[in-house]
Amino acid sequence: MSIEDKRVAFGSDEAADKQRALRGSGNMNEDLMEMARNVYSHLNDEISKKIFEAKLLYASTGDVGYITGLEPKYRNLSSDMQLYVEKLQKGSHCLICGTGRAGHYLAGRFKGFGVVVDAFVDNDDNQSQVDEATGIRILTEKELKDNKALYEGKTFIISYSVKDVALEVKARLMNEVGISEKDIRMGIFDWRNNQGQYFDFFEAKENEVFVDCGCFDGSTCYKFAGWCGHKGYEHIYSFEADPVNYEKSRKLLEPLGKCDLYPYGTSDVKKKVYFAADAFETSCIISEEEAKKRNFEGVEQIETIALDDVLEGKRITFIKMDIEGAEYEALVGARRLIGENRPRMAISVYHKFEDFITLADLVLSMHSDYKISFRHYGFDELETIMYVE
């Protein structure tokens, strides 16, 4: 199957719909499975194989429990997140303190993990007994104090983001209600270990040249510079298509030096595309159909480029891509650059459920002796990074 055929077979919205239907029926496209077998044979270590197997089962069934149920040693989680892993497995029960935006966010995340939210806890006298947005029961701390059966054996999640408020709620739960400290967790609103992501797998070499596709606010470039440390780096080429994020990055990166910033998306060719510009890290290329569904609200037209064209003749040692599902096309557009330089790469492989297979297969078509590794930085199915060397 040619690269173009693979893009049609696995990269289009229509193909994704067909694969979801196959997954729902308990089947998988046989071409995709054959591709998966080839990728698996190139995996570099046991951790990569365990992650790959879990993602394959998730892709086949839609059950995120295959990923959340991975043993801690197979996930690059922060210590705070690890506390959640120990307490909030699929089928466990919890209560969330706070019915604001953060509480609703956590309730939605937990539902996806298969964790049961028995109730919100809120002392607002004006609250009804049921949360209108979620249909989840609302309890007061007094009700908990009077009825231990409402919380016994369950985990309390404090959703308040202001530390002093969160600590005050925690103290009341312990001292007035009688909850054990071991059953209380402070809220986590970023469900990933984004400190080490992209840079904790490889060791920096002398004179690294970095390509950052999807630089968001520019902070990744600083992490790259820190990763290089005393060895220094030769240059950075950074790409950010969201206009607001581009301006943030331009200001942040100005003092860094040796860094070129481009206001483009990265793809296979130069073209105009629709772009959901939300000024956050989830800004992404969308189809015309999706733009119409949004009534073009928050949608802009941007220009994409191929790395082969913009960086032609440049020396490249390390490519990072986290571009919300456009990684396949961007890699195709860097085919010559990768062929000539054989750079190490850190590629996000979770935006489309088949990415962990198709993106690995694509880079192997460029260098058949590439070694493939996977590391997982998130609590659920998100934040899987493919390392290529």
N, C-alpha and C positions, 0 to 999 in steps of 0.2 A: 504494500500500500504506500503510495507516494505521500510526501508531506502535505500536498494540497488535498489529497483524498482524506488524510487523517483530520485535517482542519474541518472539512465538511462533515466527516463522520462523528467527530467528537467535540468540535469547537462551536457549533452553531446553537442558537436558541432552540431550533426545532430538534436537533439531535439530543440536546439536554432533556427536552420534554419526553422524547421517546425512551431515553435511558431511565428517567424517573419512573415511567410506566413499567419498564422491565424490572426495575428494582422493586416496585410495589408488588409485582407478581412473583417475586422471589427468584428472578432470573437475571442474568447479566449478558450483555452483548459478547459473543464468543470472540470477536476480534479484540475487544478490550481485555478479555481474560487472557488471551494469548500474549498480548502486550504486557500484561501484569506478570506473567510467568517469566518473560524475558527480563523485565526490570528486577524482579526478585533475585534472579541469578547474578545480578551485578551489585547487590547490596553489600555494604562494607563491614557490617558488624551486627551483633545480636540485637542491639537496641533498635536499629533500623528495621530489622526483620519483624520484630514485635510490633512496632508502630505501623509498618506496612500491612501486616496481617489484620490488625485492628481496624485500619482505615478501609481495607478491602471488605471486611465483614460489615462495617458501617455503610459503605457504598452499596453493598448487596441487599441490605435489609432496612436501612434507615434508622437502625437502633444505635443511638449515640452511646449507649451503655458499654459497647465494645471499646470505646475510647476512654470514657470516664472511669471504666473499670480496670484500666491498665495499672499494673503495679507502679508505685512511686519511682522505682529505679529506672523506669522506661520513660519518664517525663521530666523535663527541665523546668520544674516549678519552683517558685519562691517559697520561703518558709511559711509565709502567711497563707499562701494558697494551699500549701500542704496540710495545714490545719483543717481547711475545708474538705479536702480529699478524704481525710480520716473520718469526718463526721457526716458528710453529705453524699452518701452513695445512693444509687438508684433505689427507690422504695423507702428511704428514710423520711422522717417527718421533722418539720421545723416550724417556728413561729418567727415572724419578722416584726421588729419594733420600728414603727413609723409607717404612715400611709402616704407619704409624699412621693415625689418622682423617683427617688432612689429606692424606696420600698417597692414600688410597682416594677421598677427595673429588675430588682432582685427576684421578685416573684415570677416574672417572665423567664428569667434565666433558669431558675430552679425547675420550672415546669419542663423546660427543654432537657434538663438533666434527669428527669424522672423523680425528682425530690418533691414530696408532698408538703405544700404550705397549709398547715391546719388553720392558721389565723394570723391576722395582724394584731399588734399590741399598740394601742394609742389611748392616751388619757384625755383627749379632747372631748369635753362634754357635749360639743355640738355634733360629734360624729354619730352616724347611724350605726346600727348593729352589723351591717353588711357593707363592704366596700363596693361602691357602684361600678368602678372600673373593672374589677376582677371577679366580683361575686364571692370574695373570701370573707369569712366572718371576722369581725373586729371585737377584741376583748380589751378590757381595762386591766391595769395592774392589780386593782382591788379584786376583780373577778378571779384572777390567777391566784392571788393570795388566799382567797376563800375556797379554792377548788384545785388541789394539787393534781387531780386526774387530768386537768386540761393541759398540763405541760410535762408531766413525768416521763422521762426517757426521751425527751425531744430537745433539739438544739435551738437556741435563741440567736437570731441574727439581728444585730443593731445596725440599722440602715443609715443613721444620721452621719453626715459627712463632716460636721463640725466636731472636732475632737472633744472639746469640753462638754458639749451636749451628750455625745456618745458615752463618755466616761460617767456622766451623771446618771444616765439611764442604766448603765451597767451596775453602778453602785446601788441604785434602788432595787434592781432585780435581785441582787445578792442579799442586801441587808433588810429589805422590807418584804420582799416576796419569798425569798428563801431559795433562789436558784443557785446551783453550784457554779462556780467560776468556770469549771471545765466544760460546762454546757452552754457557754456564751461565746459568741464570735462577733468581732467587729466587722462591719461591712467591707467588702472588697468590690470596687467598681471597675477595675480593669482586670479582666480575668486572664491575664497572661503574665509571663515573666519577660517584660520587654527590656530589661537591663542587659541581659546577655544575648538576646536574640540577634542573629546575624553574625555576631563576633566572638562567640564563646567556643566555636568549634575549631576554627583554624588559628594557627599562630602567624602573626604578621611577619612578613619578610622585608628585606631592604627595598626601599623605593617603590612601594606599592602605588598603583594607579587605580583609582576607585570610580566605578560607574554606579550612581545611585538613581535607580528608576522608581519614581514615586517618593520624593524626599519629604513630602508633607510640610513640616515647618523648618526643615534643615537640621534638626537635632541629630539625625543619623550620621550626617557628615562629621559632626563633632565627635560622635562615638567612634567613627572610623579613625579620626585623628588620634583619639585617646588610645585606641587599639594599637595603632602603629607605635605610639610611645616614643622612646628615644631614637628609634630607627627612622622616624620621620616618614614622609610620603612625598611622592613626586607630583601628583596632581589628582584633582577630583572633578568629575563631570556629573552634574546633578540635573535631574529633570523633574519638573512639577507643573502640571497643566492647570490645576485649579488657580484661578486668578488671585483669590485672597491668600491662599497658601503660598503662591509664588512670591507675593509681596512680603509676606512674613519671612520666607526663606531668604529673599534678597537682602533684607535688613540684617537678619541673623548671621548670614554667611559672609557678609562684607568684610568683617575683620579677620576671617579665618585665613584668607589668602590661598593662592594656588587652587582656586575653585571656580569653575565655569558653571553658571546656572542657566538652564534653557526652559522657556515657557511652553514646552510641548509635552504631549503624551508620547509614549513609545509604542510602536506597532511594527507591522511588516513593511509598510510603505508610507509615503507622505500622502495625507488625505485629510479631509474635514470630517469630523464625527460629532455626534451629540454627546454631551458630557453633563452628568449630574454633579453640579458644583455646590457642595454643601459646606465648603470651607472647613471640612474636617478630614480625617484620614480615610474616610469611606467614599470620597469623591471618586467617580468612575465613569468610564465610557459606557454608554447605553445605546440600544438600538433606536431607530426612528419610531418604531411601534411603542417602545417604552416611553419615549419622550412625549408622544401623543397622549398616552395614558395619564401622564403627569400634567397635561395641558401646557407643556413646556415651562411650567413653573420651576424655577431653580435649575433650568436646563440651559446650557450654552453650547455654542459650536466652537470646538477647538481644533487645532491642527496637530496631527501626529506625524512623527518622523520615524525613520528606520535608523537604528544605531549605526548600521553599516555605512549610511550616507553621511551622518553628522560627524562620526568619529573615524572616518576612513583614514587609514595609515597611522592611526594613533596606537601607542603601546598601552595595553590594558592588562591588569593582573587580577582584578576582583570585580565582579558584577553582583549587585544586589537588586532584586526585583520584588516589589510588593505593590502591585498595581491593580488590585481588585478584580482579578479575572482576565486581565489582558496580557498575562504573562506569555501565553503560547505565541500570539502574534508578535510580541516584542522579541522573543527568542528567535523566531523565524527572521525577523528584521535585523538580527545580530549574527546571523549564520556565518558570514564571511569573517567578521571580527573575532568570533569564537574560534573559527577554524584556524585563523592565523596566530592568535595569541594563546589559545588554550587556557583561558583564565579560570581561576577558582570562582565558584558562584554560590550565592545564598538566595534561593528562589522560594517564594511563598507558594504552597501547593494545596491550599484549602478553600480558595474562593469558588471553585467548581469542584464538585465531588470527585470527578475523574482526574483532576490535575495531578495528583500524586503518581498516577500511571502515565498519562500522556506527556507531561512535561519531562519526566525522567526518560521516557522513550525517545523524545525529541533530542535531548542533549546527547544521548547515546548514539544517535544517528550522526552526530557531528564529530564525536570522538568515541569510538567503540570501547576504548580502554579507560574512559572516565570511571571513577569510583563514585558511587551514589550512597549518601547517608541521609537519614531523616532524624530530626529532633522535634519534639513537641513541647510547646511553651504555653499551652492553654489548658483550662479546666475541662472544656468540652471539645468539640470537633475542630475548633478554630486554632490558628497559630501553629500550623505544621510547616517547618522549613526544610527544604531539600538542599543539602550541601553537596557540591560537585567539585571533585578535584582530580 
